[in-house]
Amino acid sequence: MSDPNLPAKTEFLLYQSEDGRVRLEVRLQDETIWLTQQMMVELFQSSKQNISHHIKSVFEEGELSPKATVKKYLTVRQEGNREVRRELEYYNLDMIISVGYRVKSRIATRFRIWATQRLKEYIVKGFVIDDERLKNPPVAGSGVPDYFDEMLERIRDIRASERRMYLRVKEIFAMAADYEPSWPETTRFFSIIQNKLHYAATGMTAAELIRSRADHSLPHMGLTSWKGDDIRKTDVTTAKNEL
């Protein structure tokens, strides 16, 4: 249940109730929504004692298991002038809805609809954008973080990725009247383009890049990126992994 490190793929969404009285920064991770007990207190306008009681009942009745619904994350909070790091327990959407129906089913239903819509968008599209939050940045000096610049930087990084670049080249090449993906000429063309891109970035061809940078004495053979957890032979002989 414990996972103290904040993964890179964690996203945060802003949830606001219809009357505007409740505003929560909701964690989106592992294709589900996560809230702390205190956040559930605010969401369902209840007490911590009441929420804790219902969570305990859900576990005792066997409706849900702690292993599947609870995770611990290291959270940074501002307490006065101090920045405090604490490990807090987060509960997933299954637990949030289960508790919600026991406390206030109307609010739980609205939250479930909101969460399901965002999860569907994330699973299908691979991203979720909180439009209203980005259109209305926090007031300067309020201490509320603004992630707009970070979002732009991530979009730039995705657009500049090698796979995206080759996709654009392929789309242009596919417009040719004699384009045929299975032809050897097509394979040679993309190989030449790849070499030219590597040379433009490093002054070396793909083969020269691998020869100069692959080093068994360095951590990870000197690679800067690779797929999966373990490095394989194909990773070492892929030039882009040396960049």
PLY file of the C-alpha trace (Angstrom):
ply
format ascii 1.0
element vertex 243
property float x
property float y
property float z
element edge 242
property int vertex1
property int vertex2
end_header
0.00 0.00 0.00
2.95 2.31 0.51
4.39 4.23 -2.42
6.11 7.31 -1.01
7.50 8.65 -4.27
5.44 10.95 -6.44
5.38 9.37 -9.90
5.97 11.51 -12.97
2.64 10.50 -14.46
0.60 11.92 -11.62
-1.90 14.58 -12.74
-4.03 16.95 -10.66
-7.52 18.16 -11.55
-9.58 20.84 -9.90
-13.03 19.71 -8.76
-15.63 22.33 -7.85
-19.12 21.63 -6.59
-22.15 23.14 -8.32
-22.65 25.74 -5.58
-18.93 26.63 -5.59
-18.53 25.86 -1.88
-16.20 22.90 -2.40
-12.92 23.14 -4.36
-10.54 20.21 -4.32
-7.25 19.45 -6.07
-7.89 15.84 -7.04
-5.08 13.37 -7.77
-5.43 11.42 -11.04
-3.18 8.38 -11.26
-3.29 4.72 -12.34
-6.52 5.47 -14.24
-8.45 6.38 -11.09
-9.11 9.30 -8.74
-7.51 9.60 -5.27
-8.57 11.65 -2.22
-7.38 11.81 1.40
-9.80 11.45 4.32
-9.70 15.20 4.87
-10.61 15.83 1.23
-13.57 13.45 1.58
-14.64 15.43 4.65
-14.73 18.58 2.51
-16.35 16.86 -0.47
-19.21 15.30 1.49
-19.43 18.16 4.03
-19.05 15.71 6.89
-16.70 15.15 9.83
-13.41 13.25 9.89
-14.81 10.92 12.55
-17.79 10.08 10.36
-15.69 9.49 7.21
-13.22 7.33 9.17
-16.11 5.30 10.58
-17.52 4.58 7.12
-14.12 3.62 5.70
-13.66 1.18 8.58
-17.13 -0.27 7.94
-16.39 -0.74 4.22
-13.31 -2.78 5.09
-14.96 -4.76 7.91
-17.92 -5.69 5.71
-15.56 -6.90 2.97
-16.99 -4.51 0.39
-13.48 -3.33 -0.54
-9.94 -4.26 0.50
-7.26 -1.85 1.79
-4.67 -3.25 -0.62
-6.76 -2.34 -3.65
-8.07 1.02 -2.50
-5.41 2.70 -0.33
-2.00 4.15 -1.22
0.42 6.36 0.67
2.06 9.34 -1.01
4.60 11.85 0.19
2.77 15.18 0.16
4.21 18.68 0.54
1.99 21.06 2.51
2.37 24.68 3.58
1.82 25.11 7.33
2.30 28.76 8.23
5.74 29.75 6.99
6.97 26.15 6.92
6.89 23.66 4.07
6.09 20.29 5.63
6.48 16.89 3.93
4.14 14.19 5.20
3.13 10.74 4.00
-0.67 10.69 3.67
-3.12 7.92 2.88
-5.11 8.35 -0.32
-8.28 6.41 -1.21
-9.31 5.59 -4.78
-12.60 6.29 -6.55
-14.19 2.99 -5.46
-13.75 3.93 -1.81
-14.76 7.56 -2.37
-18.06 6.53 -3.97
-18.71 3.79 -1.40
-18.24 6.24 1.47
-20.19 8.92 -0.39
-23.28 6.77 -0.78
-23.25 6.13 2.97
-22.91 9.83 3.77
-24.56 11.88 1.01
-25.58 9.90 -2.06
-26.54 12.98 -4.10
-23.05 14.48 -3.83
-21.47 11.07 -4.40
-23.48 10.63 -7.62
-22.41 14.03 -8.95
-18.78 13.37 -8.09
-18.90 9.90 -9.69
-20.25 11.42 -12.95
-17.56 14.13 -12.91
-14.76 11.63 -12.17
-15.95 9.08 -14.75
-16.01 11.72 -17.49
-12.43 12.78 -16.75
-11.15 9.22 -16.42
-12.72 8.31 -19.77
-11.06 11.30 -21.42
-7.70 10.37 -19.86
-7.90 6.69 -20.88
-9.08 7.41 -24.44
-7.01 10.50 -25.24
-4.04 10.03 -22.92
-4.53 13.43 -21.27
-7.02 15.56 -19.36
-7.01 19.36 -19.45
-8.76 21.39 -16.78
-9.93 24.14 -19.15
-11.47 26.44 -16.55
-8.45 26.28 -14.28
-6.05 27.18 -17.10
-8.33 29.99 -18.33
-8.43 31.48 -14.83
-4.88 31.55 -13.40
-4.34 32.08 -9.66
-3.90 35.61 -8.35
-0.25 36.68 -8.10
1.09 36.32 -4.56
-1.70 33.95 -3.50
0.70 31.03 -3.11
-1.46 28.84 -5.36
0.77 27.11 -7.97
0.24 27.83 -11.67
1.17 24.90 -13.93
0.50 26.61 -17.26
4.19 27.01 -18.21
4.88 23.39 -17.21
2.04 22.23 -19.48
3.45 24.22 -22.42
6.92 22.75 -21.82
5.54 19.20 -21.77
3.62 19.82 -25.01
6.79 21.18 -26.65
8.71 18.10 -25.51
6.05 15.75 -26.95
5.93 17.61 -30.26
9.73 17.47 -30.54
9.94 13.73 -29.81
11.58 11.57 -32.48
8.48 9.43 -32.99
6.35 12.52 -33.60
8.92 13.95 -36.00
9.07 10.75 -38.05
5.28 10.65 -38.12
5.23 14.11 -39.69
7.92 13.10 -42.22
5.95 9.96 -43.06
2.75 11.97 -43.54
4.54 14.27 -45.99
6.23 11.37 -47.81
2.91 9.49 -48.04
1.54 12.33 -50.16
3.83 11.25 -53.03
1.99 9.52 -55.89
4.42 6.57 -55.91
4.55 6.03 -52.13
4.51 2.36 -51.09
5.35 1.49 -47.45
6.55 -2.04 -48.29
9.15 -0.98 -50.86
12.88 -1.20 -49.91
13.27 2.37 -51.23
10.89 3.57 -48.51
12.92 1.86 -45.78
16.15 3.34 -47.18
14.58 6.81 -47.33
13.63 6.80 -43.66
17.03 5.39 -42.72
18.72 8.28 -44.54
16.41 10.83 -42.90
17.13 9.33 -39.46
20.88 9.57 -40.07
20.55 13.18 -41.20
18.60 14.08 -38.05
21.20 12.42 -35.83
23.99 14.22 -37.71
22.21 17.57 -37.42
21.91 17.13 -33.66
25.30 15.58 -32.84
27.60 15.84 -35.85
27.65 12.03 -36.04
25.75 9.38 -37.94
23.75 6.75 -36.04
26.60 4.21 -36.23
29.19 6.78 -35.12
26.94 7.86 -32.26
26.62 4.31 -30.94
30.37 3.63 -31.32
31.41 6.79 -29.49
28.92 6.74 -26.63
28.14 3.09 -25.81
30.43 2.28 -22.88
30.19 -0.81 -20.67
32.05 0.98 -17.86
29.30 3.60 -17.49
25.95 3.15 -15.72
23.34 1.76 -18.13
26.01 1.46 -20.86
25.87 5.25 -21.18
22.27 5.20 -22.41
20.02 8.14 -21.62
16.75 6.37 -22.43
15.38 2.87 -23.08
12.11 0.95 -22.98
11.16 -1.14 -19.96
13.17 -1.71 -16.79
16.07 -3.79 -18.16
18.49 -2.73 -20.89
18.60 -5.08 -23.87
20.99 -5.44 -26.81
18.54 -3.68 -29.12
18.52 -0.67 -26.76
22.31 -0.32 -27.00
22.25 -0.51 -30.80
19.55 2.17 -31.13
21.21 5.54 -31.69
18.42 7.70 -30.28
18.93 6.05 -26.87
22.43 7.58 -26.78
21.21 11.18 -27.21
0 1
1 2
2 3
3 4
4 5
5 6
6 7
7 8
8 9
9 10
10 11
11 12
12 13
13 14
14 15
15 16
16 17
17 18
18 19
19 20
20 21
21 22
22 23
23 24
24 25
25 26
26 27
27 28
28 29
29 30
30 31
31 32
32 33
33 34
34 35
35 36
36 37
37 38
38 39
39 40
40 41
41 42
42 43
43 44
44 45
45 46
46 47
47 48
48 49
49 50
50 51
51 52
52 53
53 54
54 55
55 56
56 57
57 58
58 59
59 60
60 61
61 62
62 63
63 64
64 65
65 66
66 67
67 68
68 69
69 70
70 71
71 72
72 73
73 74
74 75
75 76
76 77
77 78
78 79
79 80
80 81
81 82
82 83
83 84
84 85
85 86
86 87
87 88
88 89
89 90
90 91
91 92
92 93
93 94
94 95
95 96
96 97
97 98
98 99
99 100
100 101
101 102
102 103
103 104
104 105
105 106
106 107
107 108
108 109
109 110
110 111
111 112
112 113
113 114
114 115
115 116
116 117
117 118
118 119
119 120
120 121
121 122
122 123
123 124
124 125
125 126
126 127
127 128
128 129
129 130
130 131
131 132
132 133
133 134
134 135
135 136
136 137
137 138
138 139
139 140
140 141
141 142
142 143
143 144
144 145
145 146
146 147
147 148
148 149
149 150
150 151
151 152
152 153
153 154
154 155
155 156
156 157
157 158
158 159
159 160
160 161
161 162
162 163
163 164
164 165
165 166
166 167
167 168
168 169
169 170
170 171
171 172
172 173
173 174
174 175
175 176
176 177
177 178
178 179
179 180
180 181
181 182
182 183
183 184
184 185
185 186
186 187
187 188
188 189
189 190
190 191
191 192
192 193
193 194
194 195
195 196
196 197
197 198
198 199
199 200
200 201
201 202
202 203
203 204
204 205
205 206
206 207
207 208
208 209
209 210
210 211
211 212
212 213
213 214
214 215
215 216
216 217
217 218
218 219
219 220
220 221
221 222
222 223
223 224
224 225
225 226
226 227
227 228
228 229
229 230
230 231
231 232
232 233
233 234
234 235
235 236
236 237
237 238
238 239
239 240
240 241
241 242
